[in-house]
Amino acid sequence: MALITPNTWNSVHRPIEYRVTFNSIFVLSITDNGGYARLNVGVSYLTQFSVGQRVYIPSGTYAGNWTVREVSGTVTISAPYSSSGTTFVTPLSNVSAQLWAGYPSTHEGYSDYPFRQIADIVAVPGLEGFVSIDVSGYLKSIFKKIEAPRIGADFRMSCPFRLIVSGYPQNTFYALNGTFDQAVLQNYASYYSILNARHPIHFANGTCIYSMLWPDTSIYGKHVFNIIGINGTGSPGGLGFDAVGTTFTVG
């Protein structure tokens, strides 16, 4: 089993997918067993199959999803026997996972989003022979409360998350409450990078809001924060706007 993980930064309003793929087994030969295809996978692989289990064959005469009918030295599947040959077969199984999200107790954002389990998931393999787990809906629920932005660091704008798959914790990634394009977000995933999330929002009273990613080297780690400048106070100052080609000044 192998796992494909999401990007470092993700928009909760777009798919955030984990993909679990299963190991394929080479079929040495295919014979007829009462009108059904009997697969010779080798004795050492028989323990990976059980009666009633679904299997996937990606190509060839027997391409598709089938059910195991018999395991007895070989594996007989529900595919009608057509011809001999060789192929690959993938035994499939449901995948259990737990989604955790929030900040650790040592982080300033803990009071907003404390680290906790937010979902218990059982994922079923699809017709293409892999399991897809889209966690965007679960993570979107974290940001359901709309609040006024804070001056300075506002950790309510993003949230770390991690998935535990079949008992194995995965790396921590980050969710943003914004409709950012996923591919664009990845341009800002390296060290010392800061994202200009959008152009400044100018209000009639001169107040401006600018959303950015806190640099990796910050004592807080990589998180989103707001900067609010009031008309006449000058530049919020010293936070790396020039590094991305934009100087932000409220005058």
C-alpha positions in Angstrom: 0.0 0.0 0.0 1.3 3.5 -0.9 -0.1 6.9 0.0 -0.2 10.1 -2.2 -0.6 13.1 0.1 -2.0 16.6 -0.5 0.0 19.8 -1.0 1.6 21.6 1.8 -0.9 24.5 1.6 -4.5 23.8 0.6 -7.8 25.7 0.1 -10.7 24.1 2.0 -13.0 25.2 -0.8 -11.2 22.8 -3.3 -10.5 19.1 -3.1 -7.8 18.1 -0.5 -7.2 14.5 -1.5 -5.2 11.6 0.0 -5.0 8.7 -2.3 -4.2 5.2 -1.1 -2.9 2.7 -3.8 -2.5 -1.0 -3.3 0.2 -3.3 -4.4 -0.4 -5.3 -7.6 0.4 -9.0 -7.9 1.6 -10.7 -11.1 -0.6 -13.5 -12.2 1.5 -16.4 -13.5 -1.3 -18.0 -15.4 -5.0 -18.0 -15.9 -7.1 -21.2 -16.2 -10.7 -22.2 -16.3 -12.5 -23.2 -13.0 -16.1 -24.0 -13.7 -16.5 -21.2 -16.2 -14.7 -18.6 -14.0 -11.1 -17.3 -14.3 -8.7 -19.0 -11.9 -5.6 -16.9 -11.2 -2.3 -18.5 -10.3 -0.7 -15.8 -8.1 1.8 -18.0 -6.3 1.4 -19.6 -2.9 3.2 -16.8 -1.1 0.5 -14.2 -2.1 -2.6 -16.3 -1.2 -2.9 -14.7 2.3 -3.7 -11.4 0.6 -7.0 -12.8 -0.8 -10.3 -13.9 0.9 -13.6 -15.0 -0.4 -16.0 -12.1 -1.1 -13.1 -9.6 -1.4 -13.0 -7.2 -4.4 -10.0 -7.3 -6.7 -9.0 -5.0 -9.6 -7.4 -5.9 -12.9 -6.2 -2.8 -14.7 -6.0 -4.0 -18.3 -6.4 -6.9 -20.7 -9.1 -9.4 -21.2 -10.1 -9.4 -17.6 -9.9 -5.7 -17.0 -12.3 -4.5 -14.3 -13.5 -5.1 -10.8 -14.3 -8.6 -9.7 -15.1 -10.6 -6.5 -13.1 -13.5 -5.2 -15.1 -16.7 -5.3 -12.6 -19.2 -4.1 -9.1 -19.3 -2.5 -7.5 -22.8 -2.6 -4.0 -22.9 -3.9 -5.1 -20.4 -6.6 -7.6 -17.5 -6.6 -10.8 -17.8 -8.6 -12.6 -14.6 -9.4 -16.1 -13.8 -10.7 -14.9 -12.9 -14.2 -16.1 -15.4 -16.8 -13.2 -17.5 -18.2 -12.3 -16.3 -21.7 -8.7 -17.3 -22.4 -5.4 -18.1 -20.8 -2.6 -15.6 -20.3 -1.0 -13.4 -17.7 -2.0 -10.1 -16.0 -1.7 -8.1 -12.8 -4.3 -8.2 -10.1 -4.8 -5.9 -7.1 -6.5 -7.1 -3.9 -8.6 -4.2 -2.5 -9.7 -3.4 1.0 -11.4 -0.6 2.9 -9.0 1.9 4.6 -9.6 3.3 8.1 -8.4 6.9 8.8 -8.7 9.5 11.5 -8.4 13.2 10.6 -6.9 15.5 13.3 -6.7 19.3 12.9 -5.7 22.3 15.0 -2.7 23.8 16.7 -0.7 22.1 19.5 -1.1 23.3 23.0 2.3 25.2 22.8 1.1 27.3 19.9 -0.6 30.7 20.1 -3.4 29.4 17.9 -4.4 26.7 20.3 -7.1 28.8 21.9 -8.7 29.2 18.5 -8.4 25.8 17.0 -7.1 23.2 19.6 -5.5 20.1 18.1 -8.2 17.4 18.1 -9.7 14.6 16.1 -12.5 15.9 13.8 -13.4 12.9 11.7 -13.3 9.1 11.8 -13.3 7.8 8.2 -13.8 4.4 6.5 -12.9 4.8 2.8 -14.0 2.3 0.2 -11.9 1.6 -3.0 -13.3 3.1 -6.2 -13.7 1.4 -9.5 -10.2 2.4 -10.6 -8.6 0.4 -7.9 -7.5 3.0 -5.3 -9.0 4.8 -2.3 -9.6 8.5 -2.4 -10.1 10.4 0.8 -11.1 14.1 0.3 -10.8 15.9 3.6 -11.8 19.3 2.4 -15.4 19.1 3.7 -14.3 18.1 7.2 -11.7 21.0 7.3 -14.2 23.5 5.9 -16.3 23.0 9.0 -13.5 24.4 11.2 -13.9 27.9 9.6 -17.7 28.0 9.8 -17.8 30.9 12.3 -17.2 34.3 10.7 -15.4 36.7 12.8 -13.7 40.1 12.3 -10.0 39.9 11.5 -7.5 40.6 14.2 -4.7 43.1 14.1 -1.4 41.2 13.7 -1.2 37.4 13.7 -4.7 35.9 13.1 -4.3 32.1 13.3 -8.0 31.6 12.6 -7.3 32.1 8.9 -5.5 28.7 8.6 -5.3 25.4 10.3 -2.8 22.6 10.4 -4.1 19.1 9.8 -2.8 15.5 9.6 -4.3 12.2 8.7 -3.7 8.9 10.5 -4.1 6.1 7.9 -4.5 2.5 9.1 -2.7 3.5 12.4 0.2 5.4 10.7 0.3 9.2 11.3 1.1 11.2 8.2 2.9 14.6 7.8 1.2 17.8 8.9 -0.3 20.0 6.1 -2.1 23.3 6.2 -5.7 24.4 5.2 -6.6 27.9 4.3 -10.1 29.4 4.4 -9.9 30.9 0.9 -10.6 30.0 -2.7 -7.0 30.0 -3.7 -5.9 27.9 -6.7 -4.1 24.8 -5.3 -1.3 24.9 -7.9 -0.6 28.6 -7.2 -0.4 28.0 -3.4 2.5 25.5 -4.0 4.7 28.3 -5.4 5.0 29.6 -1.8 5.7 26.4 0.0 9.5 26.7 0.3 11.4 28.3 3.1 11.5 32.1 3.5 8.5 32.5 1.3 5.5 34.8 1.9 2.3 34.7 0.0 0.4 37.9 -1.0 -3.0 36.3 -0.7 -4.6 39.2 -2.5 -4.3 42.9 -3.2 -5.0 45.1 -0.1 -8.7 45.6 0.7 -9.2 49.4 1.0 -12.1 50.6 3.0 -13.7 54.1 2.9 -12.2 55.1 6.3 -8.7 54.3 5.1 -8.3 51.0 6.9 -6.6 48.3 4.8 -6.4 44.5 5.4 -3.7 42.4 3.8 -3.6 38.6 4.2 -0.3 36.8 4.0 1.6 33.6 5.0 3.9 33.9 7.9 7.5 32.9 6.9 8.7 29.4 7.7 11.4 30.7 10.0 8.9 32.5 12.3 8.7 31.2 15.8 5.1 30.3 15.0 5.9 28.2 12.0 4.0 28.7 8.7 0.6 30.2 9.2 -1.6 32.9 7.8 -2.0 36.3 9.5 -3.7 39.6 8.9 -2.1 43.0 8.9 -4.4 46.0 9.5 -3.1 49.4 8.8 -5.0 52.6 9.7 -4.8 55.7 7.5 -1.9 57.8 8.5 0.1 55.2 10.4 2.5 54.5 7.5 3.9 51.1 6.6 3.1 48.1 8.8 6.8 47.5 8.2 9.5 44.9 8.0 7.5 41.8 7.1 9.0 40.9 3.7 6.6 42.6 1.3 9.5 43.6 -0.9 10.6 40.0 -1.1 7.6 39.3 -3.3 7.8 42.5 -5.3 5.2 44.5 -3.4 5.6 47.3 -1.0 2.6 47.9 1.3 2.2 51.4 2.7 -0.9 53.0 4.2 -0.6 56.7 3.9 
